[in-house]
Amino acid sequence: MQQVPVSLWTLVAGIVVTAISIWIGQNHTLLPVQASQQAPLVDGFFNVMFTIAIALFLVVEGTIVIFLVKYRRRRGDDTDGLPVEGNLPLEVFWTAIPTIIVLCLGIYSVDVFNRMGGFESAGHPHSMAHVHHPSGSAIAATLNDTPQATTAPTIGFGASPSTEGKPADLVVDVKGIQYAWIFNYPETGITSGELHIPVGADVQLNLSADDVIHSFWVPNFRLKQDALPGIPTQLRFVATKPGTYPVVCAELCGGYHGSMRTQVIVHTPEEYQTWLTENQVAQKDNLHQVVAANPAELSTSEFLAPHVHDMGISAATLESLVIGH
């Protein structure tokens, strides 16, 4: 019986390994749900690396298993093994292939980094927004005592090539402290312990830290950026899926680092407008540090704003009803 050529076995094994690697690399469940425009870019790069890793694992481990079986010591065989000093073509092969893979992955990663907004045009710093100092509560004033210049270049993920030169739809100042995240909305004067954003909006976070280095990480967005004391950093993204997602500090920042967690809540535009209205009433400028507002001093729309969700109507509908009345 004619023996099957080694080249044919190698071809068949290559096809099988490739098919298995691609299937596993594209159908794993290792990553959380995608919730931003940047997430598919990171996932695509991860899937390519994971596919290559699976292929290398199957080739290396498969070769080890085959050699263990084929070249195992037979019963009664006390002879020495064949003296093998080296194989130049094989050594060139297993050196060249990893080199090519690493170079290709490097080029791919640079492209992903650029499309996510990691690079900017030469001499063109990421746009920065003035920090507005509301005349409201003392806590809001205290948390925003370090304005950021509009011309200062920043570190981080700024505008992508498609949005470069365009202002963000929403700017939020984020401050990391031991052991919490504080979110301030300069345009409205709202301060919150959670990040609230509308789905589909181009959001820019201006990150800072008061004490030590923190790292703002949203796994579902596939984005992570350090908050550095004295050095402004930036994170710009677009959320694509409404929901509540964890925010984790990914930089060891002290004894209670593990508890430095909060969440980002991605609203529909209507829900976000409702949240804004409710919090603008709750943190109204002339309320200063009081906890509750005097109902007699509120207009009809302001009084009813916190209850629009329970009434099943939007803030815009409430406003039209009040005006019509």
Residue, then its C-alpha position, 0 to 999 in steps of 0.5 A: m500500500q502506497q504511503v501518504p506523502v508528508s506534504l499532504w498530511t501537512l496540508v490537511a493538518g494546516i486546513v484543520v488547524t486554520a478552520i478550528s482557529i478561525w471558528i474559536g477566534q470568532n465565536h468565543t465569549l471571553l469579552p463583555v457586551q459591546a456598548s460603544q463605537q470603539a468596542p468593535l475595533v478593539d474586539g476585532f484586534f483581539n479576535v485576530m490575536f486570539t485566532i493566531a494564539i489558538a493556531l500556534f497552540l494547536v501546532v505546538e501542542g499537536t506536534i508535541v503529542i505526535f512526537l510523544v506517540k511516534y518517537r516513544r521508547r519501545r519495549g526492549d529498545d535500549t539504543d541511543g536516539l539519532p544525533v540531531e545538531g540543527n536544521l537551518p530551514l526549520e530555524v529560519f521558518w520558526t523565526a521568520i513567521p513570528t517576526i512577520i506576525v508581530l510586525c503585522l499585529g503592530i501595524y494593525s494595532v496602530d491603525v486601531f489606536n488611530r481610529m479610536g482617537g489615540f492620535e491627533s494631527a501634528g500641532h493640533p491639540h485635542s479640543m478642551a472645554h472651559v470648566h464652568h463654575p456654577s454659583g450653586s452648591a458649595i460642593a460643586a464649587t469645591l470639586n471644580d476649583t482647577p479649570q483646564a485651559t482650552t489650548a492645553p494639549t491632552i493625553g488620551f483618546g480624543a476625537s477620531p479622524s471622522t470627528e476631529g475638529k468637531p466639538a463633542d456633544l457632551v463634555v463631562d469633567v471627571k475627578g478621581i479621588q481616593y476612593a470615588w469618581i466625581f462627575n461634573y457637567p459644566e453646562t448644567g452645573i450638575t454633580s453626580g457620583e455616576l456617569h449619565i450619558p445619552v446613547g449615540a452622543d459624542v461624549q468627551l470626558n476631561l479626567s483629573a485626579d486630586d491625590v494619586i494616579h487612578s485609571f478610568w476603565v469601562p470594560n463594555f466600552r473597551l476604553k481605559q484612561d489614566a487620571l493623573p494629578g496635575i496632568p489633564t487627560q481625555l477620553r472621547f467615545v460614543a455609547t451605542k447600547p442603552g444600559t448600566y455598565p460598571v466603571v472600575c479603577a484599574e490602577l492600584c490607588g490605595g488600601y480601598h482601591g478594590s472598592m473604587r467602583t461606580q457605573v455609567i448609565v446610558h440613557t435613551p435621549e428622552e430618559y437623559q433629558t428627564w434625568l437632566t431636568e430632575n437633577q437641575v431642579a434638585q441642584k438648582d443654583n439658588l438652593h445652595q446646600v439645602v436638601a429640599a426645595n420649597p414647592a411654593e417657589l417652584s413653577t408647575s413644570e419644575f414641581l412635576a419634573p421629578h415625576v414625569h417618569d412615574m406619569g409615563i410622559s416625557a419632559a417635553t410633553l410635560e412642558s407643552l401641557v403646562i404651556g397649553h394650560 
